[in-house]
Amino acid sequence: MVTSGPPPANWYPDPANAALWRWWDGTQWTAYTNPRLPDTVAAAAPTGPVSAAPTGPVSEVLAAASGRDERRGGLFGGRKELEQENVQLREQLAAMGITERDRLRVELESLRTATATARDELESVRREVVETRDQALLQEVGIYEYHHPLDDSVAFKARLTGVQARIKDAARAGSAVRGSTNWTVNGSTREGTRMVREFSKLMLRAYNNEADNAVRSMKPYTLDSALARLDKSREAIVKLGHTMNIRVTDEYHYLRRAELTLTADYLAKVAEEKERERGERERQRDEAKAAREIEREQDRLRKEQAHYAATLAGLRANANADDKDIAHAESKLVELEDALDGVNRRAANLRAGWVYVISNVGAFGPKMVKVGMTRRLDPMDRIHELGDASVPFRYDVHATISSDDAVGLETALHHLLADRRVNLVNSRREFFYATPAEVRDKLQSLDAALVSFAEEPTALEWRQSETSRRNGQLTVDAPDLDAGTATRSVFDEEPA
């Protein structure tokens, strides 16, 4: 807005720079300025507050346009007149455009500042609120780290019992909570002391109820939330008992926090031991079945061996016996002897067995395999057990490897696939994000003797189920699957 005439309303010479006009908003100088020509007629600069608020440059132009529109008798009073006024309005708005943009920019910055302030206040409120919902806590749960590195759950239980005994001793001794000692009621110090003592007991009971509830509902992944909630409870007691200086002592609060951490450690260790015991029981059941199978196989071979030995003795006693029959009986005895020796070696070698690679496309998708080991004489017996009612479809077998050190082979293969393990916490869950071909390459690098290998899974039941689903032959509600595509893996679905 560079003008040689009188300045518009509320524009005055800048007190700090005579070459500029500055906008006076009625109460103070603003940040809006415009160049000023030397021959302009200066309006008297305001020296004090002005009660009337300015309407702003754009508002004045629009108000003037509105007045002319009323005098003309309507918006469509005359096309030529409208065009002329439109040109005039554009010129005036163009002259004031810079100032208007500055005003809008200042308002935008003000809104941003207010937004940032509101965001800071919201974050402050969130810090005051302790998240206790299991679902929200589970979204951020990490690998549990023990605060007290003890050996087993028995040691954790003993340590926890000791801490709980100290908590009871502190409560009985009166060292759990402190209050003012010079409080008076109606001028009586004795009445004041009794009031402080009663209020202290009330506050301590509220604090202990919070701590006891946290212990009862403790899960290892809720430890941080429980500790934060207990800290907030202590802070609330300090605020409520500020007049009487009532507070939970640091020593007592430390004991109750230690109780929470030990409880979480104890529960985590118990769960860990249960999982280890479950895996050990599974291994023992498999070995017991293998031992029974070996025993039955030894009995069967010994019976056949006795049968052919008797047959051979009879043939040799018979002068008219055919030499081919005698040779067949002798070769069969040698074969049975070798088989019996092999079974005996398997029974003596606890590390001998089978390593297997299996998959279940219908349950886990096309890029996941299970790598396990069994000491059973026939690994398919173990694989059939794994494909029971706990999974919707039977497992497909991609590879079986017989080894005198099946335990070592399985461990080495798990090590090579460690970066693809599905369950990073429980190593006894032997599932890996890998294809059968990738596992075959790892086995070849270990010089493992593959008895059989199949890269593509048969997955007969799953394929038949998908065909029926696409053809609309199901009588129950089914997932909406695109025709010609494999079913989604359960790991592709978002948790509820």
C-alpha positions as CSV (number, residue, x, y, z in Angstrom):
1,M,0.0,0.0,0.0
2,V,2.1,2.9,-1.3
3,T,0.0,6.1,-1.4
4,S,0.5,9.8,-1.7
5,G,-2.8,10.8,-0.2
6,P,-4.1,10.5,3.3
7,P,-3.6,7.1,4.9
8,P,-6.6,4.7,5.3
9,A,-8.3,4.5,8.7
10,N,-6.1,3.2,11.6
11,W,-2.9,3.6,9.6
12,Y,-0.4,6.0,11.2
13,P,3.3,7.0,10.9
14,D,5.5,4.3,12.5
15,P,6.9,5.8,15.7
16,A,10.1,3.8,15.1
17,N,10.5,4.5,11.3
18,A,9.1,7.6,9.6
19,A,9.2,5.9,6.2
20,L,6.5,3.4,7.2
21,W,2.9,3.3,8.0
22,R,1.9,1.1,10.9
23,W,-1.5,-0.4,11.8
24,W,-3.1,0.7,15.2
25,D,-5.7,-1.9,16.3
26,G,-7.4,0.3,18.7
27,T,-5.3,-0.7,21.8
28,Q,-1.8,-1.2,20.6
29,W,0.6,-1.1,17.6
30,T,0.6,-4.2,15.5
31,A,3.2,-5.8,13.2
32,Y,1.6,-4.7,10.0
33,T,3.5,-2.0,8.1
34,N,3.5,-0.4,4.6
35,P,5.9,2.0,2.8
36,R,5.0,5.7,3.2
37,L,5.8,8.5,0.6
38,P,7.2,11.7,1.9
39,D,4.3,13.9,0.6
40,T,1.6,12.0,2.4
41,V,-0.7,13.7,4.9
42,A,0.1,12.1,8.2
43,A,-2.8,11.4,10.5
44,A,-2.4,12.1,14.2
45,A,-0.9,9.1,15.8
46,P,-2.8,7.7,18.6
47,T,-1.4,8.1,22.1
48,G,-3.7,6.0,24.1
49,P,-6.2,3.2,23.9
50,V,-9.0,3.5,21.4
51,S,-12.3,1.9,22.3
52,A,-13.6,1.2,18.8
53,A,-12.1,-1.9,17.2
54,P,-10.9,-1.7,13.6
55,T,-12.7,-3.7,11.0
56,G,-9.6,-4.4,8.9
57,P,-8.8,-3.3,5.3
58,V,-10.6,-6.1,3.5
59,S,-13.7,-5.7,5.7
60,E,-13.8,-1.9,4.9
61,V,-13.6,-2.6,1.1
62,L,-16.3,-5.2,1.3
63,A,-18.5,-3.0,3.4
64,A,-18.1,-0.1,0.9
65,A,-18.9,-2.5,-1.9
66,S,-22.0,-3.6,0.0
67,G,-23.2,0.0,0.5
68,R,-22.8,0.7,-3.2
69,D,-24.6,-2.4,-4.0
70,E,-27.6,-1.3,-1.9
71,R,-27.6,2.2,-3.5
72,R,-27.6,0.6,-6.9
73,G,-30.8,-1.3,-6.0
74,G,-29.5,-4.9,-6.3
75,L,-26.7,-7.0,-7.4
76,F,-27.8,-6.9,-11.0
77,G,-28.4,-3.2,-11.2
78,G,-26.2,-2.7,-14.2
79,R,-23.5,-4.8,-15.8
80,K,-21.2,-1.9,-16.7
81,E,-21.4,-0.5,-13.2
82,L,-20.7,-3.9,-11.8
83,E,-17.6,-4.3,-13.9
84,Q,-16.3,-0.9,-12.9
85,E,-16.8,-1.6,-9.2
86,N,-15.2,-5.0,-9.7
87,V,-12.1,-3.4,-11.1
88,Q,-12.0,-0.9,-8.3
89,L,-12.4,-3.6,-5.7
90,R,-9.6,-5.6,-7.2
91,E,-7.3,-2.6,-7.2
92,Q,-8.0,-1.8,-3.6
93,L,-7.5,-5.5,-2.5
94,A,-4.3,-5.7,-4.5
95,A,-3.0,-2.6,-2.8
96,M,-3.8,-4.1,0.6
97,G,-2.9,-7.8,-0.3
98,I,0.5,-7.8,1.4
99,T,-0.9,-6.5,4.7
100,E,-3.8,-9.0,4.6
101,R,-1.5,-11.9,4.0
102,D,0.7,-10.8,6.9
103,R,-2.4,-10.7,9.1
104,L,-3.4,-14.2,8.1
105,R,0.1,-15.4,8.6
106,V,0.2,-14.0,12.2
107,E,-3.2,-15.7,12.8
108,L,-1.9,-19.0,11.5
109,E,1.2,-18.8,13.7
110,S,-1.1,-18.0,16.6
111,L,-3.2,-21.1,15.8
112,R,-0.1,-23.2,15.6
113,T,1.1,-22.0,18.9
114,A,-2.2,-22.8,20.5
115,T,-2.2,-26.2,18.9
116,A,1.3,-26.9,20.3
117,T,0.2,-25.8,23.7
118,A,-2.8,-28.0,23.7
119,R,-0.7,-30.9,22.5
120,D,1.7,-30.3,25.4
121,E,-1.2,-30.2,27.9
122,L,-2.6,-33.5,26.4
123,E,0.8,-35.2,26.8
124,S,1.0,-34.0,30.4
125,V,-2.4,-35.5,31.1
126,R,-1.4,-38.7,29.4
127,R,1.7,-38.9,31.7
128,E,-0.6,-38.6,34.6
129,V,-2.8,-41.5,33.4
130,V,-1.4,-45.0,33.9
131,E,-2.4,-47.5,31.1
132,T,-3.9,-50.7,32.7
133,R,-5.7,-52.4,29.8
134,D,-4.2,-55.7,29.0
135,Q,-4.8,-55.3,25.3
136,A,-2.9,-52.0,25.2
137,L,-0.1,-53.3,27.3
138,L,0.3,-56.5,25.2
139,Q,0.7,-54.3,22.1
140,E,4.0,-53.0,23.5
141,V,5.2,-56.0,25.5
142,G,8.8,-57.0,25.0
143,I,11.0,-59.9,26.1
144,Y,10.8,-60.1,29.9
145,E,14.0,-59.3,31.7
146,Y,14.5,-60.6,35.3
147,H,15.2,-58.0,37.9
148,H,16.5,-60.6,40.4
149,P,18.7,-63.2,38.6
150,L,17.8,-66.2,40.8
151,D,18.1,-69.8,39.6
152,D,14.5,-71.2,39.9
153,S,11.0,-70.4,41.1
154,V,11.8,-71.8,44.6
155,A,14.5,-69.2,45.1
156,F,12.2,-66.4,43.9
157,K,9.4,-67.7,46.2
158,A,11.8,-67.7,49.2
159,R,13.0,-64.1,48.4
160,L,9.4,-62.9,48.0
161,T,8.4,-64.5,51.3
162,G,11.2,-62.6,53.0
163,V,10.2,-59.3,51.5
164,Q,6.6,-59.8,52.5
165,A,7.7,-60.5,56.1
166,R,9.6,-57.2,56.2
167,I,6.5,-55.4,54.9
168,K,4.4,-56.8,57.7
169,D,7.1,-55.9,60.3
170,A,7.3,-52.3,59.0
171,A,3.5,-51.9,59.2
172,R,3.4,-53.3,62.8
173,A,6.3,-51.1,63.9
174,G,4.6,-48.0,62.5
175,S,7.4,-47.1,60.2
176,A,5.3,-47.4,57.0
177,V,3.8,-44.0,57.1
178,R,4.8,-40.7,58.8
179,G,2.7,-37.6,59.7
180,S,3.0,-34.3,61.5
181,T,4.0,-34.4,65.2
182,N,2.9,-30.9,66.2
183,W,-0.7,-31.0,65.0
184,T,-3.3,-29.7,67.5
185,V,-7.1,-29.9,67.6
186,N,-8.9,-27.3,69.7
187,G,-5.6,-26.5,71.3
188,S,-5.0,-30.1,72.3
189,T,-1.7,-31.7,71.0
190,R,-3.0,-35.1,72.2
191,E,-6.2,-34.9,70.1
192,G,-4.1,-33.6,67.2
193,T,-1.7,-36.6,67.4
194,R,-4.6,-39.0,67.5
195,M,-6.2,-37.4,64.4
196,V,-2.9,-37.6,62.5
197,R,-2.5,-41.2,63.5
198,E,-6.0,-42.1,62.4
199,F,-5.7,-40.3,59.1
200,S,-2.3,-42.0,58.6
201,K,-3.8,-45.4,59.1
202,L,-6.6,-44.6,56.6
203,M,-4.0,-43.4,54.0
204,L,-1.8,-46.5,54.6
205,R,-4.8,-48.8,54.1
206,A,-5.6,-47.1,50.8
207,Y,-2.0,-47.5,49.7
208,N,-1.8,-51.1,50.7
209,N,-5.1,-51.9,49.0
210,E,-3.6,-50.6,45.7
211,A,-0.4,-52.6,46.3
212,D,-2.2,-55.8,47.2
213,N,-4.5,-55.5,44.2
214,A,-1.4,-55.1,42.0
215,V,0.1,-58.2,43.4
216,R,-3.1,-60.3,43.0
217,S,-3.6,-59.2,39.3
218,M,0.1,-59.3,38.4
219,K,1.2,-60.6,35.0
220,P,4.9,-60.2,34.0
221,Y,4.0,-57.8,31.2
222,T,2.0,-55.5,33.5
223,L,4.9,-54.9,35.9
224,D,5.7,-51.4,34.6
225,S,2.1,-50.4,34.7
226,A,1.7,-51.7,38.3
227,L,4.8,-49.9,39.5
228,A,3.6,-46.6,37.9
229,R,0.2,-47.0,39.5
230,L,1.7,-47.6,42.9
231,D,3.9,-44.5,42.5
232,K,0.8,-42.5,41.6
233,S,-1.0,-43.8,44.7
234,R,1.9,-42.6,46.9
235,E,1.9,-39.2,45.2
236,A,-1.9,-38.9,45.8
237,I,-1.4,-39.7,49.5
238,V,1.2,-36.9,49.7
239,K,-1.2,-34.4,48.1
240,L,-4.2,-35.4,50.3
241,G,-2.2,-35.5,53.5
242,H,-0.2,-32.3,52.7
243,T,-1.9,-30.4,55.6
244,M,-0.8,-33.0,58.1
245,N,2.4,-33.8,56.3
246,I,1.3,-37.5,55.9
247,R,3.4,-39.6,53.6
248,V,4.4,-43.2,52.9
249,T,8.1,-43.6,53.9
250,D,10.7,-44.3,51.3
251,E,11.7,-47.6,52.9
252,Y,8.2,-49.0,52.9
253,H,7.5,-47.9,49.3
254,Y,10.8,-49.6,48.3
255,L,9.7,-52.8,49.9
256,R,6.3,-52.8,48.2
257,R,8.0,-52.1,44.8
258,A,10.4,-55.0,45.5
259,E,7.4,-57.2,46.2
260,L,5.9,-56.3,42.8
261,T,9.1,-57.0,40.9
262,L,9.7,-60.3,42.7
263,T,6.1,-61.4,42.0
264,A,6.6,-60.7,38.3
265,D,9.9,-62.5,38.3
266,Y,8.4,-65.5,40.2
267,L,5.5,-65.7,37.7
268,A,7.8,-65.5,34.7
269,K,10.1,-68.2,36.1
270,V,7.1,-70.5,36.9
271,A,5.8,-70.1,33.3
272,E,9.3,-70.7,32.0
273,E,9.7,-73.8,34.1
274,K,6.3,-75.1,33.1
275,E,7.1,-74.7,29.4
276,R,10.4,-76.5,29.9
277,E,8.7,-79.3,31.8
278,R,6.1,-79.5,29.1
279,G,8.8,-79.9,26.5
280,E,10.6,-82.5,28.6
281,R,7.5,-84.5,29.1
282,E,6.9,-84.5,25.4
283,R,10.4,-85.6,24.8
284,Q,10.1,-88.4,27.4
285,R,6.8,-89.6,25.8
286,D,8.4,-89.7,22.4
287,E,11.4,-91.6,23.8
288,A,9.1,-94.0,25.7
289,K,7.2,-94.7,22.5
290,A,10.5,-95.2,20.6
291,A,11.7,-97.6,23.3
292,R,8.5,-99.6,23.1
293,E,8.7,-99.7,19.3
294,I,12.4,-100.8,19.5
295,E,11.5,-103.5,22.0
296,R,8.6,-104.8,19.8
297,E,10.9,-104.7,16.7
298,Q,13.6,-106.7,18.6
299,D,11.0,-109.3,19.6
300,R,9.7,-109.6,16.1
301,L,13.2,-110.0,14.6
302,R,14.2,-112.6,17.2
303,K,11.0,-114.6,16.5
304,E,11.8,-114.5,12.7
305,Q,15.4,-115.3,13.4
306,A,14.3,-118.4,15.5
307,H,11.9,-119.4,12.8
308,Y,14.5,-119.3,10.0
309,A,17.1,-121.0,12.2
310,A,14.7,-123.9,12.8
311,T,13.9,-124.0,9.1
312,L,17.5,-124.1,8.2
313,A,18.3,-126.8,10.7
314,G,15.4,-128.9,9.3
315,L,16.6,-128.4,5.7
316,R,20.1,-129.4,6.6
317,A,18.8,-132.5,8.3
318,N,16.9,-133.5,5.3
319,A,19.1,-135.2,2.7
320,N,16.6,-134.4,-0.1
321,A,16.4,-130.7,0.7
322,D,16.8,-128.2,-2.2
323,D,20.1,-126.2,-2.0
324,K,18.2,-123.1,-3.1
325,D,15.9,-123.3,0.0
326,I,19.0,-123.7,2.2
327,A,20.7,-120.7,0.6
328,H,17.5,-118.6,1.0
329,A,17.2,-119.5,4.7
330,E,20.9,-118.7,5.3
331,S,20.6,-115.3,3.6
332,K,17.5,-114.5,5.5
333,L,19.2,-115.3,8.8
334,V,22.1,-113.0,7.8
335,E,19.6,-110.2,6.9
336,L,17.7,-110.7,10.2
337,E,21.0,-110.6,12.1
338,D,22.0,-107.3,10.5
339,A,18.6,-105.8,11.2
340,L,18.7,-106.9,14.8
341,D,22.2,-105.4,15.2
342,G,20.9,-102.1,13.8
343,V,17.9,-102.0,16.2
344,N,20.2,-102.8,19.1
345,R,22.5,-100.0,18.1
346,R,19.5,-97.6,17.9
347,A,18.4,-98.7,21.4
348,A,21.9,-98.1,22.8
349,N,22.5,-94.7,21.1
350,L,20.2,-92.1,22.6
351,R,21.1,-89.5,20.0
352,A,20.2,-91.6,17.0
353,G,16.9,-91.0,15.2
354,W,15.3,-89.0,12.4
355,V,15.2,-85.3,11.5
356,Y,12.2,-84.2,9.6
357,V,11.1,-81.1,7.7
358,I,7.3,-80.7,7.4
359,S,4.8,-77.9,6.5
360,N,1.1,-77.1,6.7
361,V,0.1,-74.6,4.0
362,G,-3.5,-74.5,5.1
363,A,-2.7,-73.6,8.7
364,F,0.5,-71.5,8.4
365,G,0.9,-70.5,4.8
366,P,3.4,-71.5,2.1
367,K,6.5,-70.0,3.6
368,M,6.8,-71.8,7.0
369,V,8.2,-75.1,7.9
370,K,8.7,-77.1,11.1
371,V,12.1,-78.8,11.7
372,G,12.0,-81.5,14.4
373,M,13.6,-84.7,15.6
374,T,12.2,-88.1,16.7
375,R,13.8,-91.4,17.9
376,R,10.9,-93.4,16.6
377,L,11.7,-96.2,14.2
378,D,9.3,-94.8,11.6
379,P,9.3,-90.9,11.7
380,M,5.9,-90.9,10.0
381,D,4.4,-92.1,13.3
382,R,5.5,-88.9,15.0
383,I,4.4,-86.7,12.1
384,H,1.0,-88.2,12.1
385,E,0.7,-87.4,15.8
386,L,1.6,-83.8,15.1
387,G,-1.2,-83.6,12.5
388,D,-3.9,-84.4,14.9
389,A,-7.0,-82.3,15.7
390,S,-4.8,-79.4,16.9
391,V,-4.3,-78.2,13.3
392,P,-7.0,-78.0,10.6
393,F,-5.0,-80.0,8.0
394,R,-2.4,-82.8,8.1
395,Y,1.3,-82.0,7.7
396,D,3.1,-82.5,4.4
397,V,6.6,-84.2,4.6
398,H,9.4,-82.5,2.7
399,A,12.4,-84.4,4.0
400,T,13.4,-87.1,6.4
401,I,17.0,-87.7,7.4
402,S,18.2,-90.7,9.4
403,S,21.3,-90.0,11.5
404,D,23.3,-91.6,14.3
405,D,23.4,-88.0,15.8
406,A,20.0,-86.7,15.0
407,V,20.1,-84.5,18.1
408,G,23.3,-82.7,16.8
409,L,21.9,-82.5,13.2
410,E,18.7,-80.9,14.5
411,T,20.6,-78.4,16.6
412,A,22.9,-77.4,13.7
413,L,20.0,-76.9,11.4
414,H,18.1,-74.8,14.0
415,H,21.3,-72.7,14.3
416,L,21.5,-72.1,10.5
417,L,17.8,-71.0,10.5
418,A,18.0,-68.9,13.7
419,D,17.3,-65.6,12.0
420,R,14.1,-67.1,10.6
421,R,12.6,-68.5,13.8
422,V,9.0,-67.6,14.3
423,N,8.9,-67.7,18.1
424,L,12.0,-65.8,19.3
425,V,11.2,-66.3,22.9
426,N,10.4,-70.1,23.2
427,S,13.1,-72.1,21.3
428,R,11.1,-75.3,21.7
429,R,8.7,-74.0,19.1
430,E,10.5,-75.3,16.0
431,F,8.8,-73.3,13.3
432,F,10.7,-71.2,10.8
433,Y,9.9,-68.7,8.1
434,A,11.5,-70.7,5.2
435,T,10.6,-72.7,2.2
436,P,11.5,-76.4,1.8
437,A,14.1,-75.6,-0.8
438,E,15.9,-73.2,1.5
439,V,16.0,-75.9,4.2
440,R,17.3,-78.4,1.7
441,D,20.2,-76.0,0.9
442,K,21.0,-75.8,4.6
443,L,20.9,-79.6,4.9
444,Q,23.3,-80.0,2.0
445,S,25.7,-77.6,3.6
446,L,25.7,-79.9,6.6
447,D,26.4,-83.0,4.4
448,A,23.2,-84.6,5.6
449,A,22.0,-87.8,3.8
450,L,18.5,-87.1,2.5
451,V,16.4,-90.2,2.5
452,S,13.6,-88.4,0.6
453,F,12.8,-84.8,-0.4
454,A,9.7,-83.2,-1.9
455,E,9.7,-79.4,-2.6
456,E,6.0,-78.9,-3.3
457,P,3.5,-79.8,-0.6
458,T,0.6,-82.1,-1.6
459,A,-1.8,-80.4,0.8
460,L,-4.6,-82.4,-0.6
461,E,-7.3,-81.6,2.0
462,W,-6.5,-77.9,1.9
463,R,-6.7,-77.8,-1.9
464,Q,-10.0,-79.6,-1.9
465,S,-11.3,-77.3,0.7
466,E,-10.3,-74.2,-1.3
467,T,-11.9,-75.7,-4.5
468,S,-15.1,-76.3,-2.6
469,R,-15.1,-72.8,-1.2
470,R,-14.5,-71.2,-4.5
471,N,-17.3,-73.3,-6.1
472,G,-19.7,-72.2,-3.4
473,Q,-20.2,-75.7,-2.0
474,L,-19.9,-74.7,1.6
475,T,-23.0,-74.7,3.8
476,V,-21.4,-72.5,6.5
477,D,-20.0,-69.0,6.5
478,A,-16.4,-69.0,5.2
479,P,-13.8,-66.3,4.8
480,D,-14.0,-64.1,1.6
481,L,-11.1,-65.5,-0.5
482,D,-10.3,-64.5,-4.0
483,A,-10.5,-67.3,-6.5
484,G,-7.3,-68.8,-7.6
485,T,-5.2,-67.6,-4.7
486,A,-3.9,-69.4,-1.6
487,T,-5.5,-68.8,1.7
488,R,-4.0,-66.1,3.9
489,S,-1.6,-67.2,6.5
490,V,-2.7,-66.8,10.1
491,F,0.4,-64.6,10.6
492,D,-0.9,-62.1,7.9
493,E,-4.0,-61.3,10.0
494,E,-4.0,-58.5,12.4
495,P,-4.7,-59.4,16.0
496,A,-8.1,-58.8,17.4
